[in-house]
Amino acid sequence: MDLQLKGKVVFVTGGGKGIGGGITLALAREGAIPIVLSRSAILPEFKEELEALTQDYEFIQIDLNETDKIQPIVDDVAKRRGAIYGIVNNAGANDNKDLETTSWRDFEKSLHENLTHYYELVHAAVQHLKASQGSILNISSKTALTGQGKTSAYAAAKGAILGLTREWAAALAKDHVRSNAIVVSECWTPLYANWIKTFEDPEARKKVIADKIPFEQRFTSVEEIADMAVFLLSPLSSHTTAQWVFVDGGYVHLDRALS
């Protein structure tokens, strides 16, 4: 199926590994032009995989916490490329800033690290998105809706991202710009795998989590998130906006004690 993304410029934050990396590769397969914004340098193995799909991409190393650097990057890409079609806001990390031990200053710092650059990238690109009648995709987390019990700041940021998704859909509807979000639950990424390793019995912990996922009792794959991402970005989802899409094996909406 042709998703009609060929030649379209799409920014992907945190697009060099994990979920963001999967989205970058999926965009490349569809002939889009990924513009990856990443704090880390591109990994050799990821570069090899990406360049097997396309030579037409950009990898820009930036710490998105230095938010004032975003606008000049967007302006430069727009000037050189002529248009910007899509934004994938993905970068961020669950930093476990809990209610009892986190000061308001650390809470605000975490919000900045997980939320502010979502706003600024869309703010910087909004006129280009209007011109191209483009698409915004925000990556959020189940913690925004289910809670986790030890991550107040991250949950607040991810909840705000869901709010912004619908606010931007409302604000930009007249301009034919769509805004959607994917809500991620238990997705098997390298970061997740490293977290599992912190437990005394990683395999046992992995099974406990997987058993709570209603559909097939397995983790969501990066590829499953990426496939939904490129569809939501694409013109083939032309009447889909303001949606929170759950690619999670039923984790959020189905009773996790079905058996």
Stockholm file with secondary structure:
# STOCKHOLM 1.0

chainA/1-259         MDLQLKGKVVFVTGGGKGIGGGITLALAREGAIPIVLSRSAILPEFKEELEALTQDYEFIQIDLNETDKIQPIVDDVAKRRGAIYGIVNNAGANDNKDLETTSWRDFEKSLHENLTHYYELVHAAVQHLKASQGSILNISSKTALTGQGKTSAYAAAKGAILGLTREWAAALAKDHVRSNAIVVSECWTPLYANWIKTFEDPEARKKVIADKIPFEQRFTSVEEIADMAVFLLSPLSSHTTAQWVFVDGGYVHLDRALS
#=GR chainA/1-259 SS CCCSCTTCEEEEETTTSHHHHHHHHHHHHTTCEEEEEESSCCCHHHHHHHHTTCSCCEEEECCTTSGGGHHHHHHHHHHHHSCCCEEEECCCCCCCCCTTTCCHHHHHHHHIIIIIHHHHHHHHHHHHHHHHTCEEEEEEETHHHHCCSSCHHHHHHHHHHHHHHHHHHHHHGGGTCEEEEEEECSEECHHHHHHHTTSSSHHHHHHHHHTTCTTTTCCEEHHHHHHHHHHHHSGGGTTCCSCEEECSTTTTTSCTTCC
#=GC SS_cons         CCCSCTTCEEEEETTTSHHHHHHHHHHHHTTCEEEEEESSCCCHHHHHHHHTTCSCCEEEECCTTSGGGHHHHHHHHHHHHSCCCEEEECCCCCCCCCTTTCCHHHHHHHHIIIIIHHHHHHHHHHHHHHHHTCEEEEEEETHHHHCCSSCHHHHHHHHHHHHHHHHHHHHHGGGTCEEEEEEECSEECHHHHHHHTTSSSHHHHHHHHHTTCTTTTCCEEHHHHHHHHHHHHSGGGTTCCSCEEECSTTTTTSCTTCC
//
